Amino acid sequence: MSDTDVATPTLPLDRGASPLDPPVEYARWRAEGPIRRVALPHGPVHWLVTRYDDIRAVLAHPAVSSDITREGFPNVRAGTVTRAPGSFILMDDPDHSLIRRMVTRTFMLKNVERMRPRLRQITDRLLDELAERPQPADLVANFALPFPSLVICELFGVPYADREVFQRTTKVLVDLTATIDEINAARDTIMDYLLGLLEEKERNPGDDLFSELTVQRIRTGELTPEQAAGIGTLLLAAGHETTANMIGLSTVALLRHPDQLQRLLAEPESVPAAVDELLRYLTIVHNGLRRIALEDFEVGGVTVKAGDGLVIPLQSANRDPAVYDLPDELDLSRAARNHLAFGYGVHQCLGQPLARAELQIALPALFQRFPDLTVAVPYEEIAFRRQTGVYGITELPVTW
Ligand code: HEM
């Protein structure tokens, strides 16, 4: 097939009438073959890998790069893309690992486990406040978004009163319809804000991640303030958009599967597995991770050449019938922990212990507090966020 073939489909695909499921094309493409050509909206054609095993292999391949500044990288937008200093999600090893290691401790399982009582307190307080609100109330604005925002603010030492700046700017950073200029402006705003905050931490360090970066890394010359602000931008964006959208979408998915919801509430020991099944089923990082090949290698018998762009749809892997029986069913009893919703390989999600703990606490607590929780608009009218890197819900009016 030539690159100009009219049959080359263009991403992003539409979910049609089934907003909790991946676009129907993925099932067909997986059946047709392990790899195919796709176009991005501004023209260039790249490879798209369709199946679970190949997706894992590509994400773990040493000759695959995440460096968006490389010529030919499959960027979503036209124009010159710049990378914030310190944004290790867009870097390769050894630089990537060097920076990632500087912030790993906060997100380690044993440290997150210690945070559980505090996560529970924040959840309960927000649910108390929600209970006092007039109905219908927006679950996103009053619970799904403030919960992870409050958590990362405490963890990183960001005043919650300043949330507007990082919520607004990170919304732009994941918006697929935003232009390069809008992206750069949003990044400058959040970077400026964080540079100011790091100066404040220099004067007055506390017990939080940004103070730790200031005292242990900036003062020692290991990081420049700009690199630390770039790390902060990544962590702030990754730390609240994702969990917030998982809470909103999981609420809708569970209300549409009352038998599964009953199971979640009746068997507290099943909650961790249930959360992993929701992560698999919903796969909110839904538009495909992007990589560029540094050497020639094979995927399913097809040669990917050095310099070729790769699009890696995690949602296709997570609905692969070769790995999951009846993959389109939400089945909270399945063992889904091998899902790829957090990615795979060296860039696998740093915040996954925190994301899991937040969801394991927030979801049962919400339905225990409001056993009659109902979405106040018809399913067809729910405001799903489609044109974003992180799939989700903009607003969810609920009654109880
Ligand atoms: C349900 C919630 C979440 C989902 C589904 C999710 C998903 C992902 C995925 C798919 C990647 C891989 C990106 C790639 O390979 O290019 C990733 C990376 C990352 N995530 Fe998450 N994430 C979630 C929550 C969080 C949280 C709470 C944090 C904490 C601040 C976080 C921080 C990060 C960071 C820093 C990276 C980059 C890791 C690296 O490049 O080494 N994520 N996440």
Residues whose N, C-alpha, C, O or C-beta is under 5 A from the ligand:
A	BS01	HEM	F88 I89 R100 L235 A238 G239 T242 T243 M246 V285 L289 L340 A341 F342 G343 V346 H347 Q348 C349 L350 G351 L354 A355
